[in-house]
C-alpha cells in the first residue's frame, strides 16, 4: 500500500535533517570546534535546534503514518505535514537569535499544535472505529 503523504513527509524529514546538520557544521567549521559546543553560543543554538527537531520528528511521523493507514481524510494530513515542516524551519531560524524571536515562538506553537491535533485525531479515530466493531467474545474456560 502506497502512503503518499507519509512517504513525502519522510523524504522532507530527511532533507530538513540534512539542512539542520549542515547549519551545525557551518558553525563548527567557522569556529574550528571539533567536539561538543566548544563554549560557542552560536553552535549551541544550532545544535539545540537540530536536537529539538530530532526529538519531535518521530512522534509526528508515527502519528502521520498511522492516521494515513487508518484511511482518514488526506487534505488535513497534507496541511498538518506542511505546517509541521514550516514550523520546524521557522524554529531553526528563530533559534539563531539572541532573544526570544517570533520565529521561534511560531515554530514551537505550530509544531505543538500539529502534534496536538494529530494526537487527538488518532484517539478520536480509534474510538470512532471501535464503536462500530462487535465486542470480542471471551474464549470459554476449559476445566480439566
N, C-alpha and C positions, 0 to 999 in steps of 0.2 A: 504494500500500500504506500503510495506516494504521499508525503506530508509536505506540501509546498511551502507553507508558512514556516514550519519548524526547520525545514532544510535551508530556507532563505535566511532565517534568523541565525542558525548555526554558522552559516558562511559569513554573515555580517559580524557575528560574535568573534570569529577568528580574526577577521580583518581589523576590528576595533582593538582586539587584544594585541595584535602586532603593532598597531599605531601607538597604543599606550606604552608598549615596550620600547619602541623607538624613541619616544619622548623621554623616557628614563635614561636610555643610552646616550642621548644627546647631551644631557647634563653631566653624566658620568665622564664622557669624553672631554667636554669643555673644561671640567674641573679636575680631571685626572683622578677620579675616585674609582678604584677597582672593586672594593668590597664595602658593604653597608652603606650608610649615608654620608660618611666622612664628615659629619657635623654640618653638612650643607642644607640649609632650609629649603632651597630650590629643589634639591634632589629628594629630600624627604617628602615634599608636597607631591612630586611626580610619582614617587613610589607608593604613597598612600592612595592617590587617585587610581593607580593601576591595581593595587590590592583591593580597594573598595569595589572596583568593577568585578574582580575575580570572586569576591565574596557574594555579590548579588546575582551574578550571571547564572550559576547553576539552578537556583530555585526558579528563576524566570524561565529558563529553558525546560525544566521538568514540567512546570505548570502549562507552558505552551504546548509541548508535545502531548501531554495527557488530555488537554482540552481539545486539541485537534483530532486526536484519536477517538475522543468521545463524540465527535461529529457536531460540535457546536457551530454556531453561525460564524463564518470566516471573516467578515468585514471587521467586527470588533477585535478579532485576533490580529489582523493586519495593523489596525490602528494602535493597539497595545504594543505591538512589536516596534513599529516606527517610533512611537512615543518613548519606549524604553531606551532605544539606542540614541535618540536625540538627547534625552535626559542625561545619559551617561557621557556623551560628548560635552554637553554644557557643564556637567560636574567637573570633568577633567580640566577644562579651561578655567572654571571658577576656582579650582584648587591652586592655580598658579598665582593668584592674587595674595597680597599680604593681609588683607582684611576680608571679612565675610562678604563675598560677592553675590550679587543677584543671580549670576550664572550658576553658582554652586547651590544656592537655595532652590532655584528652579530645577536643577538637576536632581537634587536629593528628593524634593517633593514629587517630581514627575516619576522617578523610579519607584518610590514608595507607593504612590497612587496606582501605578500599573500592577505592582505586586499585590496590593490590597484588593484591587478589582479582580485580578485573575484568581486569587485565592478564594474570594467569596463566590466567584462564578463556578470554580471547581467544586466547592462544597455544595452549592445550590444544585448543580447538575447531578451530583451524586445522589442526593436525596430526592430530587425530582424523578430520577430514573428508578430508584428503589421503591418509590411509592406505587409504581406501575408493575412491579415484579411480584410474582407469587412468593409467599413466605416459604422458606425451605422447611421441609419436614424433617423431624428428628429421626434418626435411624433407630429401629427397635432395639431394646436391650435384650441381649441373649444371656439367659442364666444357665449356668452349666454344670 
